Amino acid sequence: QVQLVESGGGLVQPGGSLRLSCVASGSIFGIYAMGWYRQAPGNQRELAALITSGGSMNYADSVKGRFTISRDNAKNTVYLQMNSLKPEDTAVYYCNFKGWGLEYWGQGTQVTVSS
């Protein structure tokens, strides 16, 4: 069993930055992808960024050039650096780990971009 705990959310002004962290506890053997999803009120949950065990990264078009996903294997941690934040980035951000036939979610962390 894997537990994911996110941190780093908060209130930031437009143009500001935040870094989200997701720490995994338990065995992550077999996990092949780690990602950050987000869900704004009234919207479906959507992928923001993904990194595979091989190091490939994918980003939603809306965050390309502004968000960077990275991981620290030694710490079982995945990060999301968010720069040039916009009000439309306001959402609950969820950490997600995928393995073969398995999927784990964190509890979510609120990001609010507002002046």
C-alpha positions as CSV (number, residue, x, y, z in Angstrom):
1,Q,0.0,0.0,0.0
2,V,1.2,3.5,-0.9
3,Q,0.2,6.7,0.8
4,L,0.7,10.0,-0.8
5,V,0.9,13.3,1.1
6,E,0.9,16.6,-0.7
7,S,2.0,20.0,0.7
8,G,2.9,23.4,-0.6
9,G,-0.4,24.8,-1.7
10,G,-1.7,28.2,-0.6
11,L,-2.7,31.6,-1.7
12,V,-0.5,33.5,-4.2
13,Q,-0.9,36.6,-6.3
14,P,-1.0,36.4,-10.1
15,G,2.5,36.1,-11.5
16,G,3.7,34.4,-8.3
17,S,5.2,30.9,-7.8
18,L,4.5,27.9,-5.6
19,R,6.2,24.5,-5.3
20,L,4.1,21.5,-4.5
21,S,5.6,18.4,-2.9
22,C,4.2,14.8,-2.8
23,V,5.9,12.3,-0.5
24,A,5.1,8.6,-0.9
25,S,5.3,6.2,2.0
26,G,5.3,2.5,1.5
27,S,6.7,0.5,-1.3
28,I,6.6,2.2,-4.7
29,F,8.0,-0.8,-6.5
30,G,6.3,-1.1,-9.8
31,I,5.2,2.5,-10.0
32,Y,5.7,3.7,-13.6
33,A,4.3,7.2,-13.6
34,M,3.8,10.0,-11.2
35,G,1.7,13.0,-11.9
36,W,-0.1,16.0,-10.7
37,Y,-3.8,16.5,-11.5
38,R,-6.0,19.4,-10.7
39,Q,-9.7,20.1,-10.3
40,A,-11.3,23.5,-10.3
41,P,-14.9,23.9,-8.9
42,G,-17.4,22.7,-11.5
43,N,-14.7,21.2,-13.7
44,Q,-13.5,17.6,-14.2
45,R,-10.1,16.6,-12.8
46,E,-7.4,17.1,-15.4
47,L,-3.8,16.2,-15.8
48,A,-1.4,19.1,-15.2
49,A,1.9,17.2,-15.5
50,L,3.3,13.7,-15.6
51,I,6.7,12.1,-15.2
52,T,7.5,8.5,-16.0
53,S,9.9,6.1,-14.4
54,G,12.1,6.6,-17.5
55,G,12.1,10.4,-17.0
56,S,9.7,11.4,-19.8
57,M,7.6,14.4,-18.9
58,N,4.2,15.5,-20.3
59,Y,2.4,18.7,-19.6
60,A,-1.1,20.1,-20.3
61,D,-0.9,22.8,-22.9
62,S,-2.2,25.3,-20.4
63,V,0.8,24.9,-18.1
64,K,3.6,24.3,-20.6
65,G,6.5,26.7,-20.1
66,R,5.3,27.6,-16.6
67,F,5.2,24.4,-14.6
68,T,8.0,21.9,-14.1
69,I,7.6,18.4,-12.7
70,S,10.5,16.6,-11.1
71,R,11.2,13.8,-8.7
72,D,13.7,12.7,-6.1
73,N,13.8,8.9,-6.1
74,A,15.9,8.8,-2.9
75,K,13.1,10.7,-1.1
76,N,10.2,9.1,-2.8
77,T,9.0,12.6,-3.7
78,V,7.6,14.3,-6.7
79,Y,7.5,18.0,-7.1
80,L,5.6,20.5,-9.2
81,Q,7.2,23.9,-9.6
82,M,4.6,26.4,-10.7
83,N,5.7,29.8,-12.0
84,S,3.8,32.7,-13.6
85,L,0.6,31.6,-11.9
86,K,-2.7,32.7,-13.3
87,P,-6.1,32.9,-11.7
88,E,-7.2,30.1,-13.9
89,D,-4.6,27.8,-12.2
90,T,-6.8,28.0,-9.1
91,A,-7.8,24.4,-8.2
92,V,-7.2,21.5,-5.8
93,Y,-4.0,19.8,-6.9
94,Y,-3.8,16.0,-6.5
95,C,-0.7,13.8,-6.6
96,N,-1.1,10.5,-8.5
97,F,1.0,7.4,-8.7
98,K,0.3,4.7,-11.3
99,G,1.5,1.1,-11.3
100,W,0.5,-2.0,-13.2
101,G,-3.1,-2.4,-12.1
102,L,-2.7,0.0,-9.2
103,E,-3.4,3.7,-8.8
104,Y,-2.9,5.9,-5.7
105,W,-4.1,9.5,-5.0
106,G,-3.2,12.0,-2.4
107,Q,-5.7,14.0,-0.4
108,G,-5.2,17.2,-2.5
109,T,-3.8,20.6,-1.7
110,Q,-5.6,23.9,-2.5
111,V,-3.9,26.4,-4.8
112,T,-5.6,29.8,-5.0
113,V,-4.3,32.5,-7.4
114,S,-5.8,35.8,-6.6
115,S,-5.0,39.4,-6.0
